[in-house]
Each structure stands twice: as structure tokens, then as C-alpha cells.
């Protein structure tokens, strides 16, 4: 009985070690779902156009108070992201007009797409907004989180994306 419990602990710790090792090496990172969405100011953007370059996707809605605080912060940090080769792309989960009006009236200069049918939001498992998804150079999801994201966390994400 004692021998069996030791074996169980050993198997558990080996599985835990492999899980941590594979997660850190990126082997367990899922590929980012591909998409093509319209821009609020015309044109179309494909995720594939960012291949080989990290991209931060920001899912939001205009009625979200956290989004209303986070978008200006991201807009302020965008030059730092860009200087590190990281694109910041916002995806409004709703119509074009609401996204365009909000971005324009608040002087937000980030790339602005809209997902009026919610298909891309579903593909990325967006259950609440804001939802940030960081995709590495290899097209795999590095990090993802919902809710308010502080500047220090965003800067840490820049480091992770630069290292990907």
C-alpha cells in the first residue's frame, strides 16, 4: 500500500513537471484561430497578415466601462508595443458605427476592426470584455485574460511577445 502511494506521487510530480515544462516551451500553446474582419474605416484585415509578428488582440464593446478605461491606456502604450514589433488590434464585438464613433470621439488611433456577428469572439472564447489575447510570432496564443489589465502587466506581455 505504501509502495503504491509513492508511485502515485511520483507519477503526479512527473506529470506536473512535464506540464510546466511544455507550457513554458510553448508546446501546449494553441494556434490562434484565423480570421478576416472589416476595419471600421474601410478595408479588411486578416490575422495571417501579422504572421511572423506578435499581435495583441483586444476584444471590447463600446458600453463596457472597463473597456472605456483600457482602450486609452492601450492607445498610450501602442508606440512602445510598436517599437518592439508588436501590433495592437482592437475588435469591437458589435456594429461598425458604434466602434468607429467611439474610437473617433475618444481619439483612439489603434487598428479598429468589428465583429458584428460575433464569430471571431466565439472562436477566441470571449465570455466577457475586455478580453486580451497575445499571439506570438509563431501564430500561437501566448497569453489571454479578461477584465482590467494594469500597465505593468501589459509591459510584461510586451516582454513575453518580444521573446516569442
HELIX and SHEET records of a PDB file:
HELIX    1   1 UNK A    2  UNK A   25  1                                  24    
HELIX    2   2 UNK A   47  UNK A   50  5                                   4    
HELIX    3   3 UNK A   65  UNK A   83  1                                  19    
HELIX    4   4 UNK A   96  UNK A  105  1                                  10    
HELIX    5   5 UNK A  119  UNK A  123  1                                   5    
HELIX    6   6 UNK A  151  UNK A  163  1                                  13    
SHEET    1   A 7 UNK A  44  UNK A  46  0                                        
SHEET    2   A 7 UNK A  36  UNK A  39 -1                                        
SHEET    3   A 7 UNK A 111  UNK A 114 -1                                        
SHEET    4   A 7 UNK A  87  UNK A  92  1                                        
SHEET    5   A 7 UNK A  55  UNK A  60  1                                        
SHEET    6   A 7 UNK A 131  UNK A 135 -1                                        
SHEET    7   A 7 UNK A 141  UNK A 146 -1                                        
END                                                                             
